Amino acid sequence: MSSRAKTFGSVTDQGSHASSPQSGAATAHSETDRTSEKGRSFEDDPTKDHQTEDHHRSRSEAAERLLHQAERVLAEIKALGTVAGESAGDAVHSAKQAGADAVQHGKENAVEARDQVADYVGREPLKALLMAAGVGVVLGMWSRR
């Protein structure tokens, strides 16, 4: 036989060993190795139950912490909403007050301007009449365009 044939023969021999009854026993033995050393399976292990309880307890505690944190955030948002509402109310009040002040100031300025025009017309009636006529001509020319 050539060296190639011997190599194939050894592979074939190894393949035949894999299907032999001895290898089946080795497989069965390895399955028992997977169980715990005392002959019970991993599923019967009491530490697994303890680990599962710890896992559930830690998840439950994490959920409770998360819920508590969410409640605190909600309370803070409500407080901020109240503060924002108060601030908005203050801003609206300030804007109303500023608007009222501006209107009052405008009224005062208009009354003062009217009084000044009346005084000027009383002192210089001819000049006032010519100025009024000039303004009328300018407005008339401007409106025709």
Backbone as CSV, one residue per row, in Angstrom:
resi,resn,N_x,N_y,N_z,CA_x,CA_y,CA_z,C_x,C_y,C_z
1,MET,0.826,-1.175,0.000,0.000,0.000,0.000,0.868,1.235,0.000
2,SER,0.372,2.275,-0.677,1.142,3.514,-0.697,0.863,4.279,0.594
3,SER,1.608,5.375,0.785,1.431,6.163,2.017,0.072,6.844,2.028
4,ARG,-0.408,7.154,0.814,-1.744,7.751,0.720,-2.806,6.751,1.150
5,ALA,-2.687,5.562,0.724,-3.664,4.536,1.065,-3.624,4.276,2.563
6,LYS,-2.423,4.271,3.137,-2.328,4.051,4.580,-3.019,5.188,5.336
7,THR,-2.850,6.407,4.842,-3.488,7.553,5.490,-5.001,7.409,5.409
8,PHE,-5.500,7.056,4.210,-6.944,6.865,4.080,-7.402,5.712,4.943
9,GLY,-6.612,4.685,5.013,-6.980,3.531,5.829,-7.074,3.910,7.292
10,SER,-6.156,4.763,7.777,-6.200,5.143,9.185,-7.406,6.037,9.476
11,VAL,-7.760,6.862,8.465,-8.948,7.689,8.643,-10.169,6.795,8.703
12,THR,-10.199,5.804,7.830,-11.317,4.885,7.802,-11.378,4.111,9.102
13,ASP,-10.216,3.702,9.587,-10.199,2.965,10.846,-10.716,3.853,11.980
14,GLN,-10.335,5.107,11.956,-10.803,6.016,13.015,-12.306,6.206,12.910
15,GLY,-12.797,6.315,11.680,-14.231,6.472,11.482,-14.993,5.283,12.001
16,SER,-14.433,4.083,11.849,-15.138,2.900,12.312,-15.147,2.862,13.830
17,HIS,-14.107,3.429,14.449,-14.090,3.456,15.913,-15.162,4.392,16.449
18,ALA,-15.479,5.467,15.704,-16.453,6.439,16.176,-17.840,5.817,16.285
19,SER,-18.124,4.824,15.447,-19.448,4.219,15.494,-19.454,2.941,16.313
20,SER,-18.376,2.631,16.962,-18.317,1.396,17.738,-19.087,1.548,19.034
21,PRO,-19.478,0.469,19.638,-20.230,0.518,20.890,-19.430,1.186,22.001
22,GLN,-18.104,1.123,21.908,-17.290,1.738,22.959,-17.452,3.260,22.934
23,SER,-17.520,3.838,21.724,-17.669,5.292,21.649,-19.031,5.706,22.175
24,GLY,-20.064,4.917,21.997,-21.387,5.206,22.551,-21.327,5.238,24.064
25,ALA,-20.573,4.371,24.644,-20.415,4.359,26.091,-19.691,5.619,26.541
26,ALA,-18.705,6.064,25.728,-17.980,7.285,26.069,-18.926,8.484,26.016
27,THR,-19.833,8.466,25.038,-20.793,9.562,24.921,-21.723,9.562,26.116
28,ALA,-22.196,8.437,26.515,-23.074,8.334,27.672,-22.337,8.780,28.925
29,HIS,-21.059,8.399,29.014,-20.266,8.791,30.182,-20.092,10.311,30.221
30,SER,-19.901,10.934,29.031,-19.722,12.383,29.010,-21.020,13.092,29.404
31,GLU,-22.182,12.498,29.124,-23.440,13.100,29.536,-23.582,13.046,31.043
32,THR,-23.127,11.973,31.647,-23.182,11.916,33.098,-22.175,12.877,33.697
33,ASP,-21.112,13.172,32.967,-20.147,14.163,33.451,-20.793,15.549,33.483
34,ARG,-21.737,15.771,32.627,-22.403,17.064,32.578,-23.308,17.267,33.787
35,THR,-23.787,16.207,34.342,-24.586,16.345,35.552,-23.627,16.614,36.689
36,SER,-24.155,16.985,37.815,-23.283,17.298,38.941,-22.574,16.038,39.407
37,GLU,-21.568,16.238,40.220,-20.726,15.125,40.657,-21.477,14.156,41.546
38,LYS,-22.568,14.588,42.187,-23.298,13.732,43.107,-24.408,12.963,42.416
39,GLY,-24.496,13.065,41.093,-25.463,12.266,40.357,-26.766,12.993,40.076
40,ARG,-26.926,14.218,40.459,-28.150,14.945,40.134,-27.829,15.968,39.054
41,SER,-28.827,16.345,38.282,-28.609,17.254,37.160,-28.488,18.685,37.679
42,PHE,-28.061,19.570,36.818,-27.885,20.986,37.152,-29.227,21.610,37.536
43,GLU,-30.302,21.087,36.945,-31.629,21.618,37.223,-32.046,21.352,38.666
44,ASP,-31.516,20.284,39.284,-31.849,19.950,40.665,-30.977,20.706,41.655
45,ASP,-30.063,21.520,41.187,-29.100,22.216,42.034,-29.809,23.319,42.821
46,PRO,-29.794,23.309,44.151,-30.475,24.334,44.951,-29.841,25.715,44.796
47,THR,-28.577,25.767,44.437,-27.948,27.084,44.248,-28.538,27.788,43.038
48,LYS,-29.024,26.999,42.067,-29.652,27.606,40.899,-30.932,28.316,41.308
49,ASP,-31.740,27.682,42.166,-32.959,28.327,42.654,-32.624,29.598,43.421
50,HIS,-31.585,29.526,44.237,-31.164,30.699,45.004,-30.697,31.817,44.066
51,GLN,-29.968,31.434,43.027,-29.504,32.425,42.057,-30.688,33.036,41.307
52,THR,-31.684,32.209,40.972,-32.866,32.696,40.275,-33.637,33.662,41.174
53,GLU,-33.783,33.315,42.452,-34.465,34.205,43.400,-33.711,35.524,43.527
54,ASP,-32.378,35.440,43.633,-31.564,36.659,43.715,-31.729,37.511,42.464
55,HIS,-31.759,36.845,41.321,-31.912,37.563,40.052,-33.264,38.279,40.006
56,HIS,-34.336,37.564,40.390,-35.668,38.175,40.390,-35.749,39.301,41.415
57,ARG,-35.128,39.097,42.580,-35.144,40.113,43.621,-34.397,41.361,43.151
58,SER,-33.241,41.165,42.524,-32.479,42.327,42.060,-33.221,43.049,40.947
59,ARG,-33.910,42.316,40.068,-34.713,42.958,39.020,-35.874,43.721,39.637
60,SER,-36.495,43.144,40.662,-37.610,43.794,41.342,-37.135,45.067,42.041
61,GLU,-35.985,44.987,42.703,-35.430,46.164,43.373,-35.069,47.238,42.349
62,ALA,-34.522,46.837,41.229,-34.181,47.800,40.177,-35.442,48.463,39.636
63,ALA,-36.500,47.685,39.476,-37.764,48.238,38.982,-38.338,49.222,39.999
64,GLU,-38.240,48.884,41.281,-38.732,49.789,42.326,-37.922,51.081,42.351
65,ARG,-36.599,50.981,42.222,-35.755,52.184,42.180,-36.109,53.035,40.977
66,LEU,-36.315,52.397,39.850,-36.674,53.127,38.636,-38.031,53.809,38.797
67,LEU,-38.993,53.137,39.392,-40.307,53.717,39.632,-40.199,54.903,40.581
68,HIS,-39.416,54.749,41.643,-39.230,55.839,42.602,-38.569,57.034,41.923
69,GLN,-37.584,56.774,41.099,-36.902,57.855,40.378,-37.861,58.541,39.408
70,ALA,-38.694,57.781,38.736,-39.674,58.361,37.812,-40.668,59.239,38.569
71,GLU,-41.070,58.810,39.756,-41.983,59.620,40.569,-41.328,60.926,40.984
72,ARG,-40.030,60.875,41.350,-39.320,62.108,41.718,-39.211,63.048,40.520
73,VAL,-38.913,62.498,39.352,-38.814,63.324,38.148,-40.166,63.963,37.834
74,LEU,-41.235,63.212,37.977,-42.574,63.742,37.733,-42.887,64.873,38.706
75,ALA,-42.522,64.700,39.979,-42.758,65.753,40.969,-41.958,67.009,40.623
76,GLU,-40.712,66.817,40.186,-39.888,67.959,39.797,-40.465,68.661,38.574
77,ILE,-40.971,67.901,37.631,-41.579,68.498,36.430,-42.817,69.304,36.821
78,LYS,-43.619,68.750,37.741,-44.799,69.491,38.205,-44.378,70.790,38.876
79,ALA,-43.334,70.723,39.709,-42.857,71.926,40.387,-42.345,72.946,39.374
80,LEU,-41.610,72.466,38.385,-41.117,73.372,37.342,-42.275,73.968,36.548
81,GLY,-43.304,73.176,36.308,-44.477,73.678,35.598,-45.158,74.778,36.400
82,THR,-45.229,74.585,37.717,-45.816,75.607,38.569,-44.987,76.881,38.529
83,VAL,-43.669,76.720,38.648,-42.774,77.883,38.598,-42.874,78.560,37.237
84,ALA,-42.895,77.764,36.175,-43.006,78.335,34.829,-44.329,79.063,34.662
85,GLY,-45.406,78.493,35.200,-46.715,79.138,35.129,-46.717,80.461,35.883
86,GLU,-46.095,80.452,37.055,-46.004,81.692,37.829,-45.159,82.718,37.084
87,SER,-44.044,82.257,36.518,-43.174,83.163,35.767,-43.896,83.718,34.554
88,ALA,-44.648,82.867,33.869,-45.407,83.324,32.701,-46.473,84.327,33.133
89,GLY,-47.113,84.050,34.269,-48.106,84.982,34.796,-47.476,86.326,35.143
90,ASP,-46.283,86.256,35.743,-45.565,87.489,36.064,-45.181,88.238,34.790
91,ALA,-44.734,87.501,33.784,-44.343,88.128,32.511,-45.548,88.774,31.843
92,VAL,-46.697,88.112,31.875,-47.912,88.678,31.276,-48.315,89.943,32.031
93,HIS,-48.253,89.874,33.343,-48.595,91.038,34.155,-47.642,92.194,33.847
94,SER,-46.337,91.889,33.754,-45.353,92.928,33.436,-45.605,93.525,32.054
95,ALA,-45.936,92.661,31.080,-46.210,93.153,29.724,-47.455,94.038,29.709
96,LYS,-48.484,93.624,30.446,-49.700,94.443,30.517,-49.390,95.794,31.153
97,GLN,-48.608,95.753,32.209,-48.263,96.990,32.900,-47.442,97.900,31.993
98,ALA,-46.478,97.325,31.264,-45.653,98.112,30.343,-46.516,98.704,29.233
99,GLY,-47.455,97.928,28.722,-48.363,98.415,27.675,-49.236,99.548,28.193
100,ALA,-49.751,99.393,29.394,-50.595,100.441,29.985,-49.789,101.713,30.222
101,ASP,-48.548,101.539,30.679,-47.670,102.701,30.892,-47.391,103.417,29.575
102,ALA,-47.139,102.634,28.509,-46.853,103.236,27.203,-48.072,103.989,26.673
103,VAL,-49.256,103.421,26.841,-50.477,104.098,26.395,-50.669,105.402,27.174
104,GLN,-50.466,105.324,28.475,-50.621,106.522,29.306,-49.615,107.603,28.908
105,HIS,-48.365,107.188,28.665,-47.323,108.135,28.247,-47.674,108.752,26.880
106,GLY,-48.190,107.922,25.968,-48.602,108.408,24.645,-49.724,109.434,24.748
107,LYS,-50.689,109.168,25.630,-51.793,110.116,25.833,-51.261,111.448,26.367
108,GLU,-50.361,111.363,27.310,-49.788,112.575,27.886,-49.038,113.386,26.832
109,ASN,-48.266,112.669,25.980,-47.517,113.361,24.909,-48.469,114.001,23.894
110,ALA,-49.564,113.311,23.571,-50.528,113.857,22.608,-51.205,115.116,23.167
111,VAL,-51.546,115.094,24.428,-52.168,116.257,25.063,-51.187,117.430,25.075
112,GLU,-49.932,117.127,25.379,-48.902,118.182,25.402,-48.688,118.767,24.007
113,ALA,-48.651,117.914,22.974,-48.461,118.397,21.596,-49.651,119.254,21.172
114,ARG,-50.849,118.845,21.503,-52.052,119.623,21.167,-52.010,121.006,21.826
115,ASP,-51.608,121.017,23.088,-51.514,122.295,23.797,-50.466,123.205,23.158
116,GLN,-49.331,122.626,22.720,-48.279,123.426,22.081,-48.763,123.995,20.736
117,VAL,-49.501,123.180,19.944,-50.011,123.654,18.651,-51.032,124.780,18.885
118,ALA,-51.884,124.598,19.855,-52.886,125.636,20.159,-52.204,126.931,20.592
119,ASP,-51.160,126.838,21.385,-50.399,128.016,21.807,-49.765,128.713,20.609
120,TYR,-49.166,127.934,19.712,-48.473,128.495,18.533,-49.467,129.200,17.606
121,VAL,-50.609,128.537,17.381,-51.625,129.125,16.505,-52.125,130.442,17.126
122,GLY,-52.251,130.501,18.440,-52.699,131.722,19.119,-51.674,132.835,19.012
123,ARG,-50.386,132.534,19.019,-49.339,133.544,18.952,-49.024,133.936,17.520
124,GLU,-49.023,132.993,16.589,-48.631,133.231,15.183,-49.712,132.676,14.240
125,PRO,-50.870,133.313,14.137,-51.945,132.747,13.319,-51.628,132.721,11.832
126,LEU,-50.972,133.732,11.280,-50.660,133.767,9.847,-49.663,132.678,9.484
127,LYS,-48.610,132.518,10.261,-47.609,131.470,9.998,-48.279,130.096,10.070
128,ALA,-49.132,129.895,11.040,-49.810,128.609,11.210,-50.680,128.310,9.998
129,LEU,-51.379,129.364,9.468,-52.238,129.176,8.298,-51.417,128.829,7.067
130,LEU,-50.292,129.513,6.840,-49.419,129.222,5.690,-48.802,127.818,5.800
131,MET,-48.432,127.442,6.999,-47.861,126.084,7.195,-48.927,125.028,6.898
132,ALA,-50.138,125.254,7.324,-51.217,124.304,7.067,-51.497,124.198,5.577
133,ALA,-51.467,125.348,4.869,-51.677,125.342,3.420,-50.551,124.599,2.731
134,GLY,-49.316,124.805,3.141,-48.166,124.107,2.555,-48.270,122.596,2.749
135,VAL,-48.652,122.209,3.924,-48.815,120.765,4.202,-49.930,120.208,3.320
136,GLY,-51.006,120.956,3.133,-52.105,120.507,2.280,-51.677,120.335,0.848
137,VAL,-50.861,121.262,0.300,-50.377,121.164,-1.079,-49.489,119.935,-1.235
138,VAL,-48.592,119.745,-0.308,-47.681,118.583,-0.384,-48.482,117.290,-0.344
139,LEU,-49.426,117.183,0.543,-50.247,115.960,0.632,-51.075,115.758,-0.640
140,GLY,-51.589,116.848,-1.225,-52.356,116.743,-2.459,-51.496,116.243,-3.614
141,MET,-50.278,116.781,-3.733,-49.374,116.316,-4.805,-48.956,114.846,-4.579
142,TRP,-48.760,114.518,-3.399,-48.322,113.161,-3.065,-49.449,112.153,-3.347
143,SER,-50.694,112.543,-3.112,-51.803,111.614,-3.309,-52.123,111.402,-4.795
144,ARG,-51.738,112.341,-5.679,-51.988,112.192,-7.117,-51.020,111.192,-7.746
145,ARG,-49.921,110.965,-7.174,-48.913,110.052,-7.759,-49.245,108.657,-7.537
